[in-house]
Amino acid sequence: MFERYTETARRVIFFARYEASQYGSPYIETEHLLLGLFREDKRLARTVLQDPDAAESIRKEIEAQIARGERISTSVEMPLSLESKRVLRYAAESAERLGHRHIDTVHLLLGILREEGCMAARVLNGRCVGTDVIEQKVEQHIESFDSRSSAASGPSVPTSKSFELQSRVTKLLEAWRGRDVEKVFDLFVDHGQFWDEEGDLHSGSDAKEAIGIYLAAPNSEVESAVLKDMLFLAKNSAGITIAWPSSSIPDEPTGSRAHLIVAMREDVGGWYVASAHMAVLKIA
């Protein structure tokens, strides 16, 4: 039944079973799936919940609504409820509709939200971004990340990790377009490196100053910056490229584009910029 599930998604089922046994439930209900989901994939919880503390309030609300029974041994066979079976079926349908080979945690979340009358969906109401928002991000971004990773013989990357990386890259792009050096530099690791358009290396506070000088240039065209490429290089690292017209760079011919080539890595608290390199390429 779980052949197409990623290891992370399988652990969600394991934790859901554990949650059910702790509450003395004879079935794995949708609320147990939700508790297992946020226990296993905290990245996904941070990405889709509108309040960082919502996961804890969700657990409290579930505990207030269910009747506790005597704990059941984890060695006892515990079936899925009818609602939970439908959630798993909806998760598989979401993966197929989006063209994903594997069922991951984000598909389980979509399955829960589709089973609108269940307790898990009710407690998510008002705390979670809508299904349309999640599916739009998945369709526009995650599928392309998976295919690029496969084409480059890269690692198999959980969908939730792709989702979180995209969220962080969006923040970087918005801050760059907005010339907000503080927000840009907040996305750098400590002692992050920056190569400017002259090829000079800056790190730490010097990198922040160099970025600020470039973004402050009145004739720069960073407002038109776009994301050109993104690729997972390993499970905890990725490369992205942002491009915009380069007429703001002295002595560069018209018809050139500036590129910011960024190496990102996953650290405590999410994805951060390890290094960024300015480059200029002439448009053929």
C-alpha positions as CSV (number, residue, x, y, z in Angstrom):
1,M,0.0,0.0,0.0
2,F,2.8,2.4,0.8
3,E,5.2,1.5,-2.0
4,R,5.0,5.0,-3.5
5,Y,5.4,6.8,-0.2
6,T,8.7,8.6,0.6
7,E,10.4,7.5,3.7
8,T,9.3,10.8,5.4
9,A,5.6,10.1,4.5
10,R,5.9,6.5,5.8
11,R,7.1,7.9,9.1
12,V,4.0,10.1,9.2
13,I,1.9,7.0,9.1
14,F,4.1,5.4,11.8
15,F,3.7,8.5,14.1
16,A,0.0,8.6,13.4
17,R,-0.4,5.0,14.6
18,Y,1.6,6.0,17.7
19,E,-0.6,9.0,18.4
20,A,-3.7,6.8,18.0
21,S,-2.3,4.2,20.5
22,Q,-1.5,6.9,23.0
23,Y,-5.0,8.3,22.9
24,G,-6.5,4.8,23.1
25,S,-8.2,5.0,19.7
26,P,-9.0,1.7,18.0
27,Y,-8.5,3.4,14.6
28,I,-6.0,5.8,13.0
29,E,-8.2,8.9,12.6
30,T,-7.4,12.0,10.5
31,E,-6.4,14.0,13.6
32,H,-3.8,11.3,14.3
33,L,-2.5,11.7,10.7
34,L,-2.3,15.5,11.2
35,L,-0.4,15.1,14.5
36,G,1.9,12.6,12.9
37,L,2.4,14.9,9.9
38,F,3.5,17.9,11.9
39,R,5.6,15.7,14.3
40,E,7.6,14.4,11.4
41,D,7.7,17.3,9.0
42,K,8.2,20.5,10.9
43,R,9.5,22.3,7.8
44,L,6.1,21.8,6.1
45,A,4.3,23.0,9.2
46,R,6.3,26.2,9.3
47,T,5.7,26.7,5.6
48,V,1.9,26.3,5.5
49,L,0.8,27.4,8.9
50,Q,0.0,31.1,9.2
51,D,1.2,31.3,12.8
52,P,4.5,29.8,13.9
53,D,2.9,28.5,17.1
54,A,-0.2,27.0,15.4
55,A,1.1,23.5,15.5
56,E,1.0,23.5,19.3
57,S,-2.5,25.1,19.4
58,I,-3.7,22.4,16.9
59,R,-2.6,19.7,19.3
60,K,-4.3,21.3,22.2
61,E,-7.6,21.7,20.2
62,I,-7.5,18.1,19.1
63,E,-6.9,16.9,22.7
64,A,-9.8,19.0,23.9
65,Q,-12.1,17.4,21.3
66,I,-11.3,13.7,21.6
67,A,-12.1,11.3,24.4
68,R,-9.0,9.7,25.9
69,G,-9.1,5.9,26.3
70,E,-6.7,3.4,27.8
71,R,-3.4,3.4,25.9
72,I,-3.2,0.6,23.4
73,S,0.0,-1.3,22.8
74,T,1.8,-0.4,19.6
75,S,2.1,-4.1,18.8
76,V,-1.7,-4.3,18.3
77,E,-2.9,-4.0,14.8
78,M,-4.6,-0.7,14.2
79,P,-6.6,0.0,11.0
80,L,-7.2,3.3,9.3
81,S,-10.6,4.9,9.7
82,L,-12.8,5.4,6.6
83,E,-11.9,9.1,6.6
84,S,-8.2,8.4,6.9
85,K,-8.4,5.9,4.0
86,R,-10.0,8.6,1.9
87,V,-7.3,11.1,2.9
88,L,-4.6,8.6,1.6
89,R,-6.5,8.1,-1.6
90,Y,-6.8,11.8,-2.1
91,A,-3.0,12.2,-1.4
92,A,-2.3,9.7,-4.1
93,E,-4.6,11.5,-6.5
94,S,-2.9,14.8,-5.7
95,A,0.5,13.3,-6.5
96,E,-0.7,11.8,-9.8
97,R,-2.4,15.1,-10.8
98,L,0.8,17.0,-10.2
99,G,2.9,14.5,-12.0
100,H,4.9,13.3,-9.0
101,R,6.1,9.8,-8.9
102,H,6.2,9.6,-5.1
103,I,3.7,10.5,-2.4
104,D,5.2,12.9,0.1
105,T,4.1,14.9,3.2
106,V,2.6,17.8,1.2
107,H,0.3,15.4,-0.7
108,L,-0.9,14.0,2.7
109,L,-1.7,17.5,3.8
110,L,-3.6,18.1,0.6
111,G,-5.5,14.9,1.2
112,I,-6.5,16.0,4.7
113,L,-7.7,19.4,3.4
114,R,-9.8,17.7,0.7
115,E,-11.6,15.6,3.4
116,E,-13.3,18.8,4.5
117,G,-15.6,17.4,7.2
118,C,-12.9,15.5,9.2
119,M,-11.6,16.8,12.5
120,A,-8.1,17.4,11.0
121,A,-9.4,19.7,8.3
122,R,-11.6,21.6,10.7
123,V,-8.8,22.4,13.1
124,L,-6.7,23.5,10.2
125,N,-9.4,26.0,9.1
126,G,-8.0,29.5,9.6
127,R,-4.6,28.3,10.6
128,C,-3.3,27.0,7.2
129,V,-2.9,28.5,3.8
130,G,-5.6,27.4,1.4
131,T,-5.4,24.3,-0.8
132,D,-5.3,26.5,-3.9
133,V,-2.2,28.3,-2.6
134,I,-0.5,25.1,-1.8
135,E,-1.3,23.5,-5.1
136,Q,-0.3,26.6,-7.1
137,K,3.1,26.6,-5.5
138,V,3.5,22.9,-6.0
139,E,2.4,23.1,-9.7
140,Q,4.6,26.1,-10.5
141,H,7.7,25.2,-8.6
142,I,8.1,21.9,-6.9
143,E,7.5,19.7,-10.0
144,S,10.2,21.6,-11.9
145,F,12.6,21.3,-9.1
146,D,12.1,17.5,-9.0
147,S,12.6,17.1,-12.7
148,R,15.7,19.3,-12.7
149,S,17.2,17.3,-9.9
150,S,16.5,14.1,-11.7
151,A,18.0,15.4,-15.0
152,A,21.2,16.4,-13.2
153,S,21.3,13.0,-11.5
154,G,20.9,14.8,-8.2
155,P,19.5,13.4,-5.0
156,S,15.9,12.5,-4.3
157,V,14.6,15.5,-2.5
158,P,11.4,15.5,-0.3
159,T,8.7,17.7,-1.7
160,S,8.4,19.7,1.6
161,K,12.1,20.6,1.3
162,S,11.6,21.9,-2.2
163,F,8.6,23.9,-0.9
164,E,10.6,25.5,1.9
165,L,13.5,26.4,-0.4
166,Q,11.2,28.0,-2.9
167,S,9.7,30.1,-0.1
168,R,13.2,31.3,1.0
169,V,14.2,32.1,-2.6
170,T,11.1,34.1,-3.1
171,K,12.0,36.2,-0.1
172,L,15.5,36.7,-1.5
173,L,14.2,37.8,-4.9
174,E,11.7,40.2,-3.3
175,A,14.3,41.8,-1.1
176,W,16.7,42.1,-4.0
177,R,14.1,43.7,-6.2
178,G,13.2,46.0,-3.3
179,R,16.8,47.1,-2.8
180,D,16.4,46.0,0.9
181,V,20.0,45.2,1.9
182,E,18.9,44.3,5.5
183,K,16.5,41.7,4.3
184,V,19.0,40.4,1.7
185,F,21.7,40.0,4.2
186,D,19.4,38.4,6.8
187,L,19.3,35.5,4.4
188,F,23.1,35.0,4.4
189,V,24.8,32.6,6.7
190,D,27.3,34.0,9.2
191,H,30.5,35.0,7.3
192,G,28.6,34.5,4.0
193,Q,30.7,35.5,0.9
194,F,29.8,38.0,-1.9
195,W,31.8,38.5,-5.1
196,D,31.0,41.9,-6.6
197,E,30.9,42.9,-10.2
198,E,34.7,43.7,-10.2
199,G,35.4,40.1,-9.0
200,D,36.4,41.3,-5.5
201,L,35.6,39.0,-2.6
202,H,33.8,40.3,0.5
203,S,32.6,38.4,3.6
204,G,30.7,39.1,6.8
205,S,29.9,42.8,7.3
206,D,32.1,43.7,4.2
207,A,29.7,41.6,2.1
208,K,26.7,43.5,3.5
209,E,28.4,46.8,2.7
210,A,29.2,45.7,-0.9
211,I,25.7,44.5,-1.5
212,G,24.3,47.8,-0.1
213,I,26.5,49.9,-2.4
214,Y,25.3,47.9,-5.5
215,L,21.6,48.1,-4.5
216,A,21.9,51.8,-3.7
217,A,23.1,52.7,-7.2
218,P,20.3,54.9,-8.7
219,N,20.7,53.5,-12.2
220,S,20.7,49.8,-11.3
221,E,17.8,47.8,-12.7
222,V,17.3,45.2,-10.0
223,E,13.6,45.8,-10.0
224,S,13.4,43.7,-13.1
225,A,15.3,40.8,-11.6
226,V,13.9,37.3,-12.3
227,L,14.7,33.8,-11.1
228,K,16.4,32.0,-14.0
229,D,17.3,28.7,-12.6
230,M,17.3,26.5,-9.5
231,L,18.8,23.2,-8.9
232,F,19.4,20.9,-5.9
233,L,23.1,20.0,-5.8
234,A,22.7,17.7,-2.7
235,K,20.1,17.1,-0.1
236,N,21.2,20.1,1.9
237,S,22.5,22.5,-0.8
238,A,21.1,24.2,-3.9
239,G,22.2,26.6,-6.6
240,I,20.1,29.4,-8.0
241,T,20.6,32.2,-10.6
242,I,18.9,35.6,-10.6
243,A,19.3,37.8,-13.7
244,W,18.5,41.4,-14.7
245,P,19.7,44.0,-17.3
246,S,23.3,45.1,-16.6
247,S,23.4,48.7,-17.9
248,S,24.0,49.8,-14.3
249,I,27.5,48.2,-14.4
250,P,30.1,50.6,-15.7
251,D,31.8,49.9,-19.1
252,E,29.5,47.0,-19.9
253,P,27.9,47.0,-23.4
254,T,24.2,47.3,-23.8
255,G,22.5,43.9,-24.4
256,S,24.2,42.4,-21.4
257,R,22.6,40.9,-18.3
258,A,23.8,40.8,-14.7
259,H,23.6,37.5,-13.0
260,L,23.7,36.7,-9.3
261,I,24.8,33.1,-8.9
262,V,23.9,31.9,-5.4
263,A,24.9,28.8,-3.5
264,M,22.4,28.0,-0.7
265,R,22.6,25.5,2.1
266,E,20.1,24.2,4.6
267,D,21.0,25.2,8.2
268,V,19.2,25.4,11.5
269,G,16.1,27.5,10.8
270,G,15.9,26.9,7.1
271,W,17.8,27.7,3.8
272,Y,20.5,30.5,3.7
273,V,22.9,32.0,1.2
274,A,26.4,30.6,1.7
275,S,27.9,32.7,-1.2
276,A,26.7,34.9,-4.0
277,H,28.7,35.8,-7.2
278,M,28.0,38.7,-9.5
279,A,28.6,37.9,-13.2
280,V,27.8,39.7,-16.5
281,L,26.9,37.8,-19.7
282,K,26.4,39.4,-23.1
283,I,23.1,38.5,-24.7
284,A,23.6,37.0,-28.1
